[in-house]
Amino acid sequence: MLDVRDITIIGGGPTGLFGAFYAGMRGASCRIIDTLPELGGQLTALYPEKYIYDVAGFPKILAKDLVKGLAEQALQFGAQVLLNQEVTGLTREAVEGEAMFVLDTPSGRHGTRTLLVAAGIGPFAPRRLGLTDEAQWLGHGLYDRVVHPEAFRGKRVLIVGGGDSAFDWAANLHGVAASVLQIHRSANFKAHTATVQQVQALSAARAMELRTFWEVQALHGAGSVEAATLVNTRTKALERVETDAVLALLGFISRLGAVASWGLAIEKDELLVNSAMETKRPGIYAAGDIVAYPGKLKLIATAVAEAAVAVNGAVKFIHPEAKFAPGHSSAMEHLFTQPAQPK
Ligand SMILES: Cc1cc2nc3c(=O)[nH]c(=O)nc-3n(C[C@H](O)[C@H](O)[C@H](O)COP(=O)(O)OP(=O)(O)OC[C@H]3O[C@@H](n4cnc5c(N)ncnc54)[C@H](O)[C@@H]3O)c2cc1C
């Protein structure tokens, strides 16, 4: 028999987690499905050790600590969590006489009355260097993200990229790594000006090195990376640099995955929603980084608000007589003093 929930949330990032909390607060049963092995979305996968300064109520908070709080808040009502599971298909079916959505994942099929797509930038697909033997180096001196900066302490680090992640880590690994060399294939940077200036100043002071118009042509080593051959994109000159770790921080390929085939309105890999976070298909809502609407900001502060709007709409979709407005949590003390109920 199909396990049915009121609301299934695709994505366990901040949007999905806050959506799960709201579902519980509104008495709706809920499940979260995520491709990653841990909750937290980009915060866990990309910048767990970085401080966030623009979340209401926290002058500054480490991304991993924000995830901890979001997860504790989200799971207090017993939402089911399915990790390491990519949602690959969606159908509309009658289950025991009730029309509902059925989601396909590797672990099986899951019924749901409504769906909240909080899939961020889709299942993460980091952009690669393009080396033919790249797979053999991944995890062996070549990395596409920094999870623990301490892992690079005392190492000679080569950072490849000209976006926010590359510049952020060039600045943050300075003083941790033995040396930092950042290369970018052009002189056009897609990072915050302040961070670019910080790295340029460090480079001018010879505390690290920033080189433009260079790419990685090959990696060398016995088992793990020991050196890289760099190529100048203008002169084609080659240079071998000794290095212990290569960080390819080239951004992510935006891919919607299965969501793209569900008949939703999509523009530039983003789902179009109205102010109630409804997609084109009744019963399917979307929120967070994956959505587009006039005035959209891709921030945690706005994503969690969108999740609240979406979930209140989903509750009204299931129970048309229910109020859209949830009321004030401060008047719901009884909900928050009960032990979690399995759903
Ligand atoms: C380096 C960096 C620093 C940042 N700093 C800040 C900051 O200071 N302040 C701020 O407000 N924002 C910041 N952001 C942006 C912020 O992280 C995002 O706005 C936020 O993560 C969006 O949350 P989300 O839940 O919508 O998406 P995500 O965090 O991307 O989570 C989506 C989840 O959905 C999962 N998923 C996708 N497709 C599927 C599928 N088919 N099946 C199952 N699971 C799926 C993914 O695995 C992922 O876990 C930063 C981002 C980066 C990269």
The ligand as an ORCA input file, in Angstrom:
! r2SCAN-3c Opt
* xyz 0 1
  C      28.720     30.098     -0.987
  C      27.300     30.563     -0.730
  C      27.064     31.492      0.282
  C      25.755     31.931      0.521
  N      25.542     32.861      1.523
  C      24.281     33.278      1.785
  C      24.032     34.260      2.803
  O      24.949     34.756      3.450
  N      22.727     34.628      3.026
  C      21.676     34.114      2.308
  O      20.526     34.478      2.588
  N      21.896     33.203      1.332
  C      23.159     32.775      1.049
  N      23.373     31.872      0.048
  C      22.204     31.406     -0.748
  C      21.400     30.361      0.054
  O      22.240     29.286      0.442
  C      20.266     29.851     -0.837
  O      19.414     30.942     -1.141
  C      19.473     28.764     -0.099
  O      20.277     27.634      0.145
  C      18.245     28.343     -0.914
  O      17.609     27.337     -0.207
  P      16.695     26.239     -0.953
  O      16.206     25.358      0.151
  O      15.716     26.938     -1.806
  O      17.683     25.457     -1.919
  P      18.977     24.544     -1.618
  O      19.696     24.997     -0.426
  O      19.690     24.500     -2.915
  O      18.354     23.109     -1.308
  C      17.672     22.388     -2.305
  C      17.792     20.909     -2.035
  O      16.972     20.196     -2.983
  C      17.608     18.978     -3.299
  N      17.080     18.507     -4.591
  C      17.100     19.149     -5.782
  N      16.478     18.426     -6.740
  C      16.072     17.279     -6.135
  C      15.378     16.111     -6.599
  N      14.965     15.961     -7.881
  N      15.123     15.109     -5.711
  C      15.517     15.235     -4.410
  N      16.166     16.325     -3.920
  C      16.436     17.331     -4.769
  C      19.086     19.339     -3.355
  O      19.894     18.182     -3.135
  C      19.203     20.354     -2.190
  O      19.594     19.740     -0.981
  C      24.669     31.422     -0.242
  C      24.907     30.479     -1.240
  C      26.209     30.051     -1.503
  C      26.440     29.036     -2.583
*
